[in-house]
Amino acid sequence: MRKMRKTAQYTHALISRLFNTIYPTRCPVCANPSDQWTYAPICSHCWFSMHRYSGPSCARCALPVSSEFTRLCGSCMQEPPPFSRIIAYGLYEGVLAEVIHQLKFHGLRRLSRPLGKLLLSLEIPASDRIIPVPLSKNGLITRGFNQSLLLSRVIAQHTGIPLSMDALSKIRDTPPQLRLSARQRLTNVRNAFEVRGSVRDMRVVLVDDVITTGATVRECSKMLMKAGAKEIIVLALARAPLL
């Protein structure tokens, strides 16, 4: 078994070197040549510089906070979210932000596998379903894929938790959230999602790539709870600190 593993690793490394020779790229983070096809165009040095965020954060929404003695952020105290907690790998900055950008906006779907493995390093609780945050029909046509679904497939394959691809749908297009305030974002996604599968009495892992204000996962979780889910745990690659 060990010999087979070493042979597979050697073959994988050989294929990576071959691809990098035929299709040379430079790392968008450090500008050095990419040296590993699995992570390209990110070089292996930058890839392995990513680490899970371990600083103080809100126990509910994972928002980074200034003190380790702060259990909940002001937003979660004033208006508790419908999900029980967010589990995020890192902060939306640096290398992690660039990798997510390469996946979403440069169409590098193969990055979903190593990114999914980052999520597998988190404490994913025993659950009944994995549900990705959906894109609208037009959003899916424009991008060509749903990055949250790609990540969800990796998690489902390795944990055995059933994946429900169509249990949650986005039924209307919404303007980009980028330049909206936190309150405007909540209004923007209100009633934009619909539950179409059975989630009654289920503990659901809701998967998203980036949590900014949390408006989208709040609305998705609200709809899932209305449909009878007993608990929603949000799993995300990155949590954006509020400015």
Order of alpha helices (4+ residues) and beta strands (2+ residues): alpha-alpha-alpha-beta-alpha-alpha-beta-alpha-alpha-beta-alpha-beta-beta-alpha-beta
